[in-house]
Amino acid sequence: MQTKLFIGGDFVDAADGATFDTIDPHDGSVLAHVAEARREDVDRAVAAARKAFPHWSRMPAADRGRLLLKLADAIEADAENLALLETRDTGHPLRDTLGLDVPRTAATFRYFGGMADKFQGTVVPVEAGFLDYVVPEPLGVIGQIVPWNFPVMFVGWKLGPALAAGNCVVMKPSEVTPLTALRIAELAAEVGFPPGVINMVPGYGQTAGQRIVEHPDITKLSFTGSSNVGKQIAMRAADTLKQVHLELGGKGANIVFADAQLEAAVNGTAFGIFHNQGQACIAASRLIVHESLKDEFLDRLVTLADSIRLGDPKDRTTEMGPLTSKLHWDRVISYLDVAAQEGGTVLAGGKAPSDPALADGYYIRPTIVETSPDARAAREEVFGPFMVVHTFKTDEEALEIANSVDYGLGGGLWTSDLARAHKTARELRAGMVWVNSYKRVNPGSPFGGVGISGYGREMGFEAMREYTEPKATWINVDAELPPFYPRG
């Protein structure tokens, strides 16, 4: 378990010796004391990245790709250790970190390892006598701020394309869940990444994060987190004209039409909201179900929610672990009061589990609340195992409810009608739509949203474009240009 900053290829203490505690959310115990990066540490990391950039950006793309592929192999070889570290730091059940999160991380590095020498430029057919070619060039030093909900996975999402494109990175893992990011940095050093290409500076947003946002030598910032913080970052980054990529919050609409396959829709809905304790920006947090299905659908969904096994996330039979921090637990619990004040009806959950073995952890039972689409609990991102339920009569009403919030990240729908599926997907205001499924991701498919869910895209060719800028070069091959200012 690495607990120091990773700067210039070495694990080092913070300049002033500061540390913070990372907490095991299962029982509230201190898991580790981690070096806390502050302004001076970020400056050291940026200097290391700037020093490494000329060599890394000019390295043959295939060689950069081979290092990313080696890192993917190293992550797979270390899967048991990484998964357990992620579980202890986040509360995410081991069956999920080992079965989903770590394999997805390796797959992302492998995808961008293969992409490195295949992201090509273009030749533009301009006027006769000229050759005009456009080459994607790396931006320089990239600042990346990753959230606490899927830390190991987000490290892959952000590092993979940035490094494949030839950039160097200064990344701030969340102070809540820094451990797997540091382990990946260690693995990267072991497989041969040059010093300074990857730098990890765990710390707090108001110190390390703010310095990354404001640093004049960071060319672009990629941030994943809440919409409110994203807005502040965009404003502060304007002082240095820094490019900004924001992947922010969501309030996913999940529409179940009358012709849906009921069992599949119930199971997919439960996964969409309760996986990772609902701590996902794309969570299916708003169930919009046709009135003819409401009673049967909710009976099945409530029964399923009540059957989900809460417990120690290190136990491989556990299906739902604790929320990741006490601060976040308090916030999610507060929405139960909000829902009650607004006249909501709790159909399932609504409180912490009664098991004394879980009393010291940050647990909450899977919660389903029927409420109005205008209620706060239906419009604000709760970011927990907390679903609100609405009903509809017509397709138009379903779309009106779905598009009534300011978020536009992900949404889903369940139907057996192909025409309805395409029409609804087209009309949903979201960056991603799932039909007869929910919350599917792949390194080749762009991930991002609209509205206050941010702008820019993770993954796929779109992510490579996020971390490059096109340079056009004009070559006069045999064009005869008359004088523009003829004399005599």
C-alpha positions as CSV (number, residue, x, y, z in Angstrom):
1,M,0.0,0.0,0.0
2,Q,1.6,3.2,-1.2
3,T,0.7,6.3,0.8
4,K,3.2,9.0,-0.5
5,L,2.9,11.4,-3.4
6,F,4.3,10.1,-6.7
7,I,6.3,12.9,-8.4
8,G,8.9,12.6,-11.0
9,G,9.1,8.8,-10.8
10,D,9.5,8.6,-7.0
11,F,7.3,8.2,-4.0
12,V,7.9,11.3,-1.8
13,D,6.6,12.9,1.3
14,A,4.6,16.2,1.0
15,A,6.9,19.2,1.2
16,D,5.6,20.2,4.6
17,G,5.1,16.6,5.8
18,A,1.3,16.9,5.9
19,T,-0.9,13.8,5.9
20,F,-4.6,12.9,6.0
21,D,-6.4,9.8,7.0
22,T,-8.3,7.6,4.6
23,I,-11.1,5.7,6.3
24,D,-12.5,2.2,6.0
25,P,-16.2,2.9,5.4
26,H,-17.2,-0.6,6.7
27,D,-16.3,0.3,10.3
28,G,-15.0,3.8,10.4
29,S,-11.4,2.8,11.2
30,V,-8.4,4.5,9.8
31,L,-7.1,2.6,6.8
32,A,-3.9,4.6,6.2
33,H,-2.2,8.0,6.6
34,V,-1.6,9.5,3.2
35,A,0.7,12.3,2.2
36,E,-1.3,15.5,1.5
37,A,-0.3,17.5,-1.5
38,R,-0.5,21.2,-1.3
39,R,0.5,24.1,-3.6
40,E,4.3,23.4,-3.5
41,D,3.8,19.7,-4.2
42,V,1.6,20.4,-7.2
43,D,4.2,22.8,-8.5
44,R,6.9,20.1,-8.2
45,A,4.6,17.7,-10.0
46,V,4.0,20.1,-12.9
47,A,7.7,20.8,-13.2
48,A,8.4,17.1,-13.4
49,A,5.7,16.7,-16.1
50,R,7.0,19.6,-18.1
51,K,10.5,18.1,-18.0
52,A,9.2,14.7,-19.2
53,F,7.0,16.1,-22.0
54,P,9.5,16.7,-24.8
55,H,10.7,13.1,-24.6
56,W,7.3,11.5,-24.1
57,S,5.5,13.4,-26.8
58,R,8.2,12.6,-29.4
59,M,8.4,8.9,-28.4
60,P,7.1,6.8,-31.3
61,A,3.4,6.3,-30.7
62,A,3.8,2.5,-30.9
63,D,6.3,2.6,-28.0
64,R,3.8,4.7,-25.9
65,G,1.2,2.1,-26.7
66,R,3.4,-0.8,-25.7
67,L,3.9,0.8,-22.2
68,L,0.1,1.2,-21.8
69,L,-0.4,-2.5,-22.8
70,K,2.3,-3.5,-20.3
71,L,0.4,-1.5,-17.6
72,A,-2.8,-3.3,-18.6
73,D,-1.1,-6.6,-18.1
74,A,0.3,-5.5,-14.7
75,I,-3.1,-4.4,-13.5
76,E,-4.5,-7.8,-14.5
77,A,-1.7,-9.6,-12.7
78,D,-2.3,-7.5,-9.6
79,A,-6.1,-7.8,-9.8
80,E,-6.7,-9.4,-6.4
81,N,-4.6,-6.8,-4.6
82,L,-6.0,-3.9,-6.5
83,A,-9.6,-5.1,-6.0
84,L,-9.2,-5.6,-2.2
85,L,-7.5,-2.2,-1.9
86,E,-10.4,-0.6,-3.8
87,T,-12.9,-2.4,-1.7
88,R,-11.3,-1.4,1.6
89,D,-11.0,2.3,0.5
90,T,-14.4,2.7,-1.1
91,G,-16.8,0.2,0.4
92,H,-17.6,-1.2,-3.0
93,P,-18.2,-5.0,-2.7
94,L,-15.2,-7.2,-3.6
95,R,-17.3,-9.2,-6.1
96,D,-17.8,-5.9,-8.1
97,T,-14.2,-4.5,-7.8
98,L,-12.8,-7.9,-8.8
99,G,-15.4,-8.7,-11.4
100,L,-16.0,-5.3,-12.9
101,D,-13.9,-2.3,-11.8
102,V,-10.4,-3.7,-12.1
103,P,-11.0,-5.6,-15.4
104,R,-12.6,-2.5,-16.9
105,T,-9.5,-0.5,-15.8
106,A,-7.2,-3.0,-17.5
107,A,-9.4,-3.0,-20.6
108,T,-9.3,0.8,-20.8
109,F,-5.5,0.9,-20.7
110,R,-5.4,-1.9,-23.3
111,Y,-7.8,-0.1,-25.6
112,F,-5.8,3.2,-25.6
113,G,-2.6,1.2,-25.8
114,G,-3.9,-0.1,-29.1
115,M,-5.1,3.4,-30.1
116,A,-1.8,5.2,-29.6
117,D,-0.4,4.5,-33.1
118,K,-3.8,4.4,-34.9
119,F,-5.1,7.9,-34.1
120,Q,-4.3,9.5,-37.4
121,G,-4.2,12.9,-39.0
122,T,-5.8,13.8,-42.3
123,V,-4.9,15.4,-45.7
124,V,-7.2,18.2,-46.7
125,P,-8.0,18.7,-50.5
126,V,-7.1,22.4,-50.7
127,E,-6.2,24.4,-53.8
128,A,-4.1,23.1,-56.6
129,G,-0.3,23.0,-56.0
130,F,-0.6,22.7,-52.2
131,L,-0.4,19.8,-49.8
132,D,-2.3,20.5,-46.6
133,Y,-2.0,17.9,-43.8
134,V,-3.5,18.1,-40.3
135,V,-1.8,16.3,-37.4
136,P,-3.2,15.8,-33.9
137,E,-0.6,17.0,-31.5
138,P,-0.5,16.5,-27.7
139,L,-1.5,19.5,-25.5
140,G,1.3,19.3,-22.9
141,V,0.7,18.9,-19.2
142,I,-2.8,17.7,-18.3
143,G,-4.3,18.3,-14.9
144,Q,-6.8,15.6,-13.9
145,I,-9.1,15.5,-10.9
146,V,-10.8,12.2,-10.3
147,P,-13.8,11.4,-7.9
148,W,-14.1,9.0,-5.1
149,N,-16.9,6.7,-6.4
150,F,-15.0,4.6,-8.9
151,P,-11.4,5.7,-8.3
152,V,-9.5,2.8,-10.0
153,M,-11.7,2.9,-13.1
154,F,-11.5,6.7,-13.5
155,V,-7.7,6.5,-13.3
156,G,-7.9,4.4,-16.4
157,W,-10.5,6.5,-18.2
158,K,-8.4,9.7,-17.8
159,L,-4.8,8.4,-17.9
160,G,-5.3,6.1,-20.9
161,P,-6.2,8.6,-23.6
162,A,-4.0,11.4,-22.2
163,L,-0.9,9.3,-22.2
164,A,-1.7,7.6,-25.5
165,A,-1.9,11.0,-27.2
166,G,1.5,12.0,-25.9
167,N,0.7,14.2,-22.9
168,C,2.1,14.1,-19.4
169,V,-0.3,14.1,-16.4
170,V,-0.6,15.5,-12.9
171,M,-3.5,13.7,-11.3
172,K,-5.3,14.5,-8.0
173,P,-7.0,11.4,-6.6
174,S,-9.8,12.1,-4.1
175,E,-8.7,12.5,-0.5
176,V,-11.5,10.1,0.3
177,T,-10.2,7.2,-1.9
178,P,-6.5,7.7,-3.0
179,L,-5.0,4.2,-2.6
180,T,-5.6,2.5,-5.9
181,A,-4.4,5.5,-7.9
182,L,-1.1,5.4,-6.0
183,R,-0.9,1.6,-6.7
184,I,-1.4,2.2,-10.4
185,A,1.4,4.8,-10.4
186,E,3.6,2.2,-8.7
187,L,2.7,-0.4,-11.4
188,A,3.4,2.2,-14.1
189,A,6.9,2.8,-12.8
190,E,7.5,-0.9,-12.6
191,V,6.6,-1.5,-16.3
192,G,8.9,1.4,-17.4
193,F,7.0,4.6,-17.8
194,P,9.6,7.4,-17.8
195,P,9.8,9.6,-14.7
196,G,7.4,12.6,-14.7
197,V,5.0,11.2,-17.3
198,I,2.6,10.3,-14.5
199,N,2.4,12.2,-11.2
200,M,-0.1,11.6,-8.4
201,V,-0.8,14.3,-5.8
202,P,-3.7,13.2,-3.5
203,G,-5.0,16.1,-1.5
204,Y,-8.0,18.4,-0.9
205,G,-9.9,20.3,-3.5
206,Q,-9.3,23.7,-1.9
207,T,-5.6,23.3,-1.9
208,A,-4.1,20.8,-4.4
209,G,-7.2,20.9,-6.6
210,Q,-7.3,24.7,-6.7
211,R,-3.6,24.9,-7.6
212,I,-4.1,22.4,-10.5
213,V,-7.0,24.5,-11.8
214,E,-5.0,27.7,-11.6
215,H,-1.5,26.6,-12.6
216,P,-0.4,28.4,-15.7
217,D,1.7,25.5,-17.1
218,I,-1.2,23.1,-17.1
219,T,-2.7,23.2,-20.6
220,K,-6.0,21.3,-20.0
221,L,-8.0,20.2,-17.0
222,S,-10.2,17.2,-16.9
223,F,-12.5,17.0,-13.9
224,T,-15.1,14.5,-12.8
225,G,-17.3,15.4,-9.9
226,S,-20.4,17.4,-8.9
227,S,-22.0,20.0,-11.2
228,N,-21.6,22.8,-8.6
229,V,-17.8,22.2,-8.3
230,G,-17.6,21.9,-12.1
231,K,-19.0,25.4,-12.5
232,Q,-16.5,26.9,-10.1
233,I,-13.6,25.1,-11.9
234,A,-14.8,26.4,-15.3
235,M,-14.8,30.0,-14.0
236,R,-11.3,29.7,-12.3
237,A,-9.8,28.0,-15.3
238,A,-10.7,31.0,-17.5
239,D,-8.0,33.1,-15.9
240,T,-5.3,31.0,-17.7
241,L,-7.5,30.2,-20.7
242,K,-7.1,26.6,-19.8
243,Q,-9.1,24.1,-21.8
244,V,-11.6,22.3,-19.5
245,H,-13.4,18.9,-19.8
246,L,-16.2,18.4,-17.3
247,E,-17.9,15.1,-16.5
248,L,-20.5,16.1,-13.9
249,G,-23.6,14.9,-12.2
250,G,-26.7,13.2,-13.4
251,K,-30.3,12.3,-12.6
252,G,-30.9,9.4,-14.9
253,A,-34.4,8.8,-16.3
254,N,-35.3,5.1,-16.6
255,I,-38.6,4.8,-18.6
256,V,-40.5,1.5,-18.4
257,F,-43.2,1.3,-21.1
258,A,-46.2,-0.9,-20.9
259,D,-44.8,-3.4,-23.4
260,A,-41.5,-3.9,-21.5
261,Q,-40.3,-7.4,-20.7
262,L,-41.0,-7.2,-17.0
263,E,-38.4,-9.4,-15.4
264,A,-35.6,-7.9,-17.5
265,A,-36.7,-4.4,-16.7
266,V,-36.9,-5.0,-12.9
267,N,-33.5,-6.6,-12.8
268,G,-32.0,-3.9,-15.0
269,T,-33.6,-1.1,-13.0
270,A,-32.2,-2.5,-9.7
271,F,-28.7,-2.7,-11.2
272,G,-29.0,0.8,-12.5
273,I,-29.7,2.3,-9.2
274,F,-28.3,0.0,-6.5
275,H,-24.9,-1.0,-8.0
276,N,-22.1,0.7,-6.1
277,Q,-24.7,1.8,-3.5
278,G,-26.1,4.2,-6.1
279,Q,-22.9,6.2,-6.1
280,A,-22.8,6.7,-9.8
281,C,-23.4,9.8,-11.9
282,I,-25.3,7.6,-14.5
283,A,-27.4,5.9,-11.8
284,A,-31.0,5.1,-12.8
285,S,-32.3,7.4,-10.0
286,R,-35.7,8.3,-11.6
287,L,-38.0,5.4,-12.4
288,I,-40.8,6.5,-14.8
289,V,-43.1,3.6,-15.2
290,H,-46.4,3.2,-17.2
291,E,-49.4,3.4,-14.9
292,S,-50.7,0.0,-16.2
293,L,-47.5,-1.7,-14.9
294,K,-47.0,0.3,-11.7
295,D,-48.3,-2.1,-9.1
296,E,-46.8,-5.3,-10.4
297,F,-43.5,-3.6,-11.3
298,L,-43.1,-2.0,-7.9
299,D,-44.1,-5.2,-6.1
300,R,-41.3,-7.0,-7.8
301,L,-38.8,-4.2,-7.5
302,V,-39.4,-3.7,-3.8
303,T,-39.1,-7.4,-3.1
304,L,-35.8,-7.4,-5.0
305,A,-34.5,-4.3,-3.2
306,D,-35.4,-5.8,0.2
307,S,-33.5,-9.0,-0.7
308,I,-30.2,-7.3,-1.5
309,R,-27.5,-8.6,0.9
310,L,-25.8,-5.8,2.8
311,G,-22.6,-6.6,4.6
312,D,-18.8,-6.3,4.9
313,P,-17.7,-5.5,1.3
314,K,-14.7,-7.8,1.7
315,D,-17.1,-10.8,1.9
316,R,-17.6,-12.1,-1.6
317,T,-21.3,-12.8,-1.0
318,T,-22.0,-9.2,-0.1
319,E,-24.1,-7.4,-2.8
320,M,-24.2,-3.9,-1.3
321,G,-21.5,-2.3,0.9
322,P,-21.5,1.0,2.8
323,L,-21.5,4.4,1.3
324,T,-17.9,5.7,0.9
325,S,-17.8,8.3,3.6
326,K,-19.6,9.5,6.7
327,L,-20.1,12.9,5.2
328,H,-21.8,11.4,2.2
329,W,-23.9,9.1,4.3
330,D,-25.2,12.1,6.2
331,R,-26.1,13.8,2.9
332,V,-28.0,10.8,1.5
333,I,-29.9,10.3,4.8
334,S,-30.9,13.9,4.8
335,Y,-32.9,13.3,1.6
336,L,-35.2,11.0,3.5
337,D,-36.3,14.0,5.5
338,V,-36.6,16.1,2.3
339,A,-38.8,13.4,0.7
340,A,-41.0,13.1,3.8
341,Q,-41.5,16.9,4.0
342,E,-42.5,16.9,0.3
343,G,-45.1,14.2,0.9
344,G,-43.2,11.3,-0.6
345,T,-44.1,7.7,0.2
346,V,-41.2,5.4,1.2
347,L,-41.8,2.0,-0.5
348,A,-38.6,0.3,0.5
349,G,-35.6,1.0,2.7
350,G,-35.5,4.5,4.1
351,K,-33.1,3.9,6.9
352,A,-29.9,2.2,8.0
353,P,-29.9,-1.6,8.4
354,S,-30.6,-3.0,11.9
355,D,-27.7,-5.5,11.8
356,P,-25.4,-4.6,14.8
357,A,-22.4,-5.8,12.8
358,L,-22.9,-2.9,10.4
359,A,-23.6,-0.3,13.1
360,D,-20.2,1.4,12.8
361,G,-20.2,1.6,9.0
362,Y,-21.9,4.0,6.6
363,Y,-24.7,1.7,5.5
364,I,-28.2,2.5,4.2
365,R,-30.8,0.1,2.9
366,P,-31.9,0.3,-0.8
367,T,-34.5,3.0,-0.9
368,I,-37.4,3.6,-3.2
369,V,-39.7,6.6,-2.8
370,E,-42.8,7.6,-4.7
371,T,-42.9,11.3,-5.2
372,S,-43.8,14.2,-7.5
373,P,-41.5,15.0,-10.5
374,D,-41.3,18.5,-9.1
375,A,-40.0,17.4,-5.7
376,R,-36.4,18.2,-4.7
377,A,-35.6,14.5,-4.3
378,A,-36.7,14.0,-7.9
379,R,-34.6,16.9,-9.3
380,E,-31.4,17.0,-7.2
381,E,-28.7,14.4,-7.4
382,V,-28.8,12.3,-4.2
383,F,-25.9,10.0,-5.3
384,G,-27.0,7.0,-3.2
385,P,-29.2,3.9,-3.3
386,F,-32.2,6.2,-3.5
387,M,-34.7,5.9,-6.4
388,V,-37.8,8.1,-6.9
389,V,-40.8,6.7,-8.8
390,H,-43.2,8.5,-11.2
391,T,-45.9,7.2,-13.4
392,F,-47.1,8.2,-16.9
393,K,-50.0,7.6,-19.3
394,T,-48.6,8.5,-22.7
395,D,-45.2,8.4,-24.4
396,E,-45.2,12.2,-24.6
397,E,-45.7,12.5,-20.8
398,A,-42.9,10.1,-20.1
399,L,-40.5,12.2,-22.2
400,E,-41.7,15.4,-20.6
401,I,-40.9,14.0,-17.1
402,A,-37.6,12.5,-18.3
403,N,-36.4,15.8,-19.8
404,S,-37.7,18.0,-16.9
405,V,-34.4,18.1,-15.0
406,D,-31.3,20.2,-15.7
407,Y,-29.0,17.1,-15.9
408,G,-28.4,15.2,-19.2
409,L,-25.9,12.5,-18.6
410,G,-27.5,9.0,-19.1
411,G,-31.0,7.6,-19.5
412,G,-32.7,4.3,-20.3
413,L,-35.9,2.8,-21.6
414,W,-37.5,-0.6,-21.7
415,T,-39.8,-1.5,-24.6
416,S,-40.5,-4.3,-27.2
417,D,-41.4,-1.7,-29.8
418,L,-38.4,-0.9,-32.1
419,A,-39.9,2.3,-33.4
420,R,-40.7,3.5,-29.9
421,A,-37.2,2.7,-28.8
422,H,-35.5,4.7,-31.6
423,K,-37.9,7.7,-31.2
424,T,-37.6,7.8,-27.4
425,A,-33.8,7.5,-27.6
426,R,-33.7,10.4,-30.1
427,E,-35.9,12.6,-27.9
428,L,-34.2,11.9,-24.6
429,R,-31.9,14.8,-23.6
430,A,-28.8,12.9,-22.6
431,G,-25.3,12.1,-23.7
432,M,-26.0,8.3,-23.4
433,V,-29.1,6.2,-23.8
434,W,-29.5,2.5,-23.0
435,V,-32.4,0.5,-24.6
436,N,-33.5,-2.6,-22.7
437,S,-30.4,-2.3,-20.5
438,Y,-28.9,0.3,-18.3
439,K,-25.4,1.6,-17.3
440,R,-23.3,-0.2,-19.9
441,V,-19.9,1.2,-20.6
442,N,-17.0,0.3,-22.9
443,P,-13.7,1.9,-23.7
444,G,-14.7,2.5,-27.3
445,S,-18.0,4.2,-26.6
446,P,-18.0,7.9,-25.7
447,F,-19.1,8.8,-22.2
448,G,-20.4,12.3,-21.2
449,G,-23.4,14.5,-21.0
450,V,-25.2,17.7,-21.8
451,G,-26.7,20.5,-19.7
452,I,-25.3,20.7,-16.2
453,S,-23.9,17.2,-16.7
454,G,-20.9,18.9,-18.4
455,Y,-19.2,18.8,-21.7
456,G,-16.5,16.8,-23.4
457,R,-16.2,13.0,-23.6
458,E,-14.3,10.2,-21.9
459,M,-13.3,7.1,-23.9
460,G,-13.3,6.3,-27.6
461,F,-11.8,8.4,-30.4
462,E,-13.6,11.4,-28.8
463,A,-11.3,11.1,-25.7
464,M,-8.2,11.2,-28.0
465,R,-9.6,14.4,-29.5
466,E,-10.0,15.8,-26.0
467,Y,-6.3,15.4,-25.4
468,T,-5.0,16.7,-28.8
469,E,-5.3,19.7,-30.9
470,P,-5.1,19.7,-34.7
471,K,-2.2,21.4,-36.4
472,A,-2.6,22.3,-40.1
473,T,0.6,22.5,-42.2
474,W,0.5,23.9,-45.8
475,I,3.2,22.8,-48.2
476,N,3.6,24.7,-51.5
477,V,4.5,21.8,-53.8
478,D,4.3,23.5,-57.2
479,A,1.9,26.3,-56.9
480,E,2.9,29.5,-58.8
481,L,1.8,32.4,-56.7
482,P,1.7,35.8,-58.4
483,P,2.9,38.8,-56.4
484,F,0.2,40.0,-54.1
485,Y,1.5,43.6,-54.4
486,P,2.8,43.8,-58.0
487,R,5.1,46.7,-58.9
488,G,5.7,47.7,-62.5
